[in-house]
Amino acid sequence: MSWLTELEARLTAIHAENRFRRRLVVDGPAAAEVTVGGQRLLSFCSNDYLGLANHPRVTAAFKGGCDEFGVGAGASHLITGHTRAHDALEVELAEFVGAPRALLFSTGYMANLAVASALLDRHDLVVEDRLNHASLIDAGLLTRARLRRYPHGDTAAASRLLTGRCGRGLIMTDGVFSMDGDVAPVAALASVCRRQDAALVVDDAHGFGVLGDTGAGTLEHAAQPIRWPVVMMGTLGKALGTFGAFIAADAVVIETLIQRARTYIYTTAPPPAIAAATHAALKVLKDEPGRRQKVLEHVNRFRTGARQLDLPLFDSVTPIQPILVGDSGAAVSLSRALRERGFLIPAIRPPTVPAGSARLRVTFSAAHDAGHVDRLLDALASVHAPVAGAGGGG
Ligand SMILES: *Cc1c(COP(=O)(O)O)cnc(C)c1O
């Protein structure tokens, strides 16, 4: 078979499994309502949890950043790409999450690759939750260390995997699991690491900006200081509404990343205007704590209503509120029926989630109001969404 025929056959197979993915073309900014192909849709799928992606203070800071620094950084951080705006943001992020230092990355994906490969060598061991985000799995695979996975949330299993190893050990976990919305047992994992002389990396893409008393994330929520052996990865493209990521950790970890991490060294620094916009987003986050309160109120309102409809929810207190469907085809049909009613809610299917656990992934934002949540509940009632306990594990 020629290459192209073979690739086409694979695409056909993806189709047959109801796993074919299509991109939407969206007009206009991230918001509660978006325009897709001329149709206005109420969106429950963005990660813009605090509604900052199009906040006037954030967009103004972005424009101001362009006026001061231009668009491109022009070089990597280690050459001339590390501007005053990047440097100031690193200091602010470290202070905000209560870590000794922070280091900016272009994306969360790259930050995860960086931390695993900078901390581990060939004879070491990386241990990961089975439901970790793809970027953490890839980070584990990219190191030449051995990768082992433990059942979701099972700290005892994580501890057993670390026992008797030779070399260093590292546990990597999502703080908030991106497809389930539940919070990792980070306090228990941190104490396993302390006992086992291992390190813990918490990927807080979905907790940073939302959880904890000040919004510093899952580690604040669990009262875990960011000190060795605990390392945090936070992303800026979700709750902060901008782009990029950071690692927060002890100075020696940050310095190790600067010296060793290939996804830090061999890439162009993110645009300085992004750093300026993120600085403004962080200020809005601190100035307007009502935004975090609002999104969590939506979560409560939704869960109360969804329980009355007997919808199979996940054990989640976060803005990620999936509804279990089970069968991929059924999840796609429900997503389509909701779309026809003016709601944008994606069907998440394997291989993103385990086989037989396709789901509608609903996310809430401070950009929504209570009326949006009620309209969603009405729509879910009208499409005959799955009912708890009715099976669906197909
Ligand atoms: C989104 C996400 C990432 C990747 O972050 P980007 O900055 O978008 O590359 C990493 N981990 C988790 C858990 C995520 O949800």
The ligand as an SDF file (V2000), in Angstrom:
LIG
                    3D

 15 15  0  0  0  0  0  0  0  0999 V2000
   -4.2120   22.4170   28.7760 C   0  0  0  0  0  0  0  0  0  0  0  0
   -3.3610   21.5040   29.5890 C   0  0  0  0  0  0  0  0  0  0  0  0
   -1.9780   21.4570   29.4230 C   0  0  0  0  0  0  0  0  0  0  0  0
   -1.2800   22.1690   28.3080 C   0  0  0  0  0  0  0  0  0  0  0  0
   -1.1850   23.5110   28.5330 O   0  0  0  0  0  0  0  0  0  0  0  0
   -0.9510   24.4640   27.2660 P   0  0  0  0  0  0  0  0  0  0  0  0
   -0.4260   25.7080   27.8470 O   0  0  0  0  0  0  0  0  0  0  0  0
   -2.2880   24.6030   26.6220 O   0  0  0  0  0  0  0  0  0  0  0  0
    0.0420   23.7400   26.3840 O   0  0  0  0  0  0  0  0  0  0  0  0
   -1.2330   20.6810   30.2880 C   0  0  0  0  0  0  0  0  0  0  0  0
   -1.8280   19.9570   31.2460 N   0  0  0  0  0  0  0  0  0  0  0  0
   -3.1620   19.9520   31.4210 C   0  0  0  0  0  0  0  0  0  0  0  0
   -3.7620   19.1360   32.5200 C   0  0  0  0  0  0  0  0  0  0  0  0
   -3.9700   20.7150   30.5820 C   0  0  0  0  0  0  0  0  0  0  0  0
   -5.2940   20.6760   30.7260 O   0  0  0  0  0  0  0  0  0  0  0  0
  1  2  1  0
  2  3  1  0
  2 14  2  0
  3  4  1  0
  3 10  2  0
  4  5  1  0
  5  6  1  0
  6  7  2  0
  6  8  1  0
  6  9  1  0
 10 11  1  0
 11 12  2  0
 12 13  1  0
 12 14  1  0
 14 15  1  0
M  END
$$$$
